[in-house]
Amino acid sequence: MLNTHPIEKLKTLEEFFWINPRLEKAEVAFSYSPLGKEAVLDAESRLRKFSPYIAEIFPETKEAGGIIESPLVEISSMKKTLEKLYEMNIRGSLLLKQDNALPISGSIKARGGIYEVLKYAETLAISHGLLKAGDDYLILKEKKCRDLFSRHSIVVGSTGNLGLSIGIISAALGFSAVVHMSSDARQWKKSLLRRKGVTVVEHEGDYSIAVETGRREAEENDSSHFIDDEHSVDLFLGYSTAAVRLQKQLKQMNIHVDRDHPLFVYLPCGVGGGPGGVAFGLKLAFGDDVHCFFAEPTHSPSMLLGLATQKHEKISISDIGLDNITAADGLAVGRPSGFVGELMSPFLAGCYTVKDSTLFYLLKHLADTENLYLEPSALAGMAGPAKLFRDGSAYLKEHALLEKMDNAAHIVWGTGGSMVPEEEMNMYYQQGASAYK
Ligand SMILES: *Cc1c(COP(=O)(O)O)cnc(C)c1O
């Protein structure tokens, strides 16, 4: 069993917990990382410059001063339920980072997507002499800026939350926004985007070819900016700022993270940018005291496959016979981002996979115990703590963590949910009620 190659395990479609043999000491990993602290702090300071403007155009962010942030909450009832479901003791405290409740687009994509569009707007305004260092960014609301933006388009290919986030923010700034979707994407997403003035292009057949077409068209057109989910450093940095804010939230809650108080974070992973960016920021903030795990559906373990084989974007789950069919549409990715995989390889503690039935089951229990409603993708992190204690004891032993676990904090990253229409959520809940572990 121990020596079974990860590929063989993934092929069985059973849930699998993989410990990353290439994890390095944070100090060593950062010494050869192409990105560092300055890049993350630069992104955070750019978001601060935009905050008065964000507070104006999105009133729901006014109270937080135009900073797009989500609550961190302890979920001790859910912890008790997990202990019952998994018949084990989960040592340490259990918290939920509620990116399901992020303002503007209700998912983790409100971090990366919005950051990249704002940065593009800033670059445009500066290059056209409409904005300079030290200016109040409220200028961007003025007609001359909106006119400039309206002559430019932002293009993205996404069937889900990235499309929502990019479409909503682009339209609000005055850009013309084009979201390429497969024709089987959820109707409510298409309708919502069209109501906001976004052009939704639907593609039959091979959706990835359609995205490629969108990418090429945008590249050939100077007035078009393509948001590249797989390669974008700006998206990644937008996500990474979450760590700066989380550090403050932990302090406010009196939760210490240090040698004797380890932090475990469980992040649902699709192409990798969202969880990668967040984990990268967390490693900068907490170094070896934070342990980051990525979670994927058993039918779409693309990041795990890329990391375990070190082939990253050069291997697809279809190469090992998997079908990429999952209800977790935010995680239904066949080929991971090579940029993120290579960058994060020395920083990650491990990855694990979860069955769809587990996602629905956890969705139902989280709703019952905490009255919190997340979308299926966002529940992948919730299985993490139980999996760590059940299948990760080698990791805990190797890092001398066993005797510290009573002081541990486990943060489950709840990556989306608040945009899901109620009828749709009810269906998810019903599926959870009839699923079993
Ligand atoms: C996009 C998404 C993720 C994963 O982010 P990636 O950047 O694709 O890895 C996780 N959960 C939800 C709900 C998402 O929409």
The ligand as a MOL file (V3000), in Angstrom:
LIG
                    3D

  0  0  0     0  0            999 V3000
M  V30 BEGIN CTAB
M  V30 COUNTS 15 15 0 0 0
M  V30 BEGIN ATOM
M  V30 1 C -12.0330 28.7040 -8.8950 0
M  V30 2 C -12.4720 28.0710 -7.6660 0
M  V30 3 C -11.5890 27.3250 -6.8660 0
M  V30 4 C -10.1700 27.0230 -7.2330 0
M  V30 5 O -9.4200 28.0820 -7.7610 0
M  V30 6 P -8.3610 27.7770 -8.8970 0
M  V30 7 O -7.6590 29.0590 -9.1170 0
M  V30 8 O -9.1250 27.3450 -10.1240 0
M  V30 9 O -7.4940 26.6760 -8.4130 0
M  V30 10 C -12.0980 26.7840 -5.7070 0
M  V30 11 N -13.3770 26.9500 -5.3410 0
M  V30 12 C -14.2440 27.6660 -6.0700 0
M  V30 13 C -15.6420 27.8130 -5.5920 0
M  V30 14 C -13.8220 28.2540 -7.2580 0
M  V30 15 O -14.6920 28.9510 -7.9960 0
M  V30 END ATOM
M  V30 BEGIN BOND
M  V30 1 1 1 2
M  V30 2 1 2 3
M  V30 3 2 2 14
M  V30 4 1 3 4
M  V30 5 2 3 10
M  V30 6 1 4 5
M  V30 7 1 5 6
M  V30 8 2 6 7
M  V30 9 1 6 8
M  V30 10 1 6 9
M  V30 11 1 10 11
M  V30 12 2 11 12
M  V30 13 1 12 13
M  V30 14 1 12 14
M  V30 15 1 14 15
M  V30 END BOND
M  V30 END CTAB
M  END
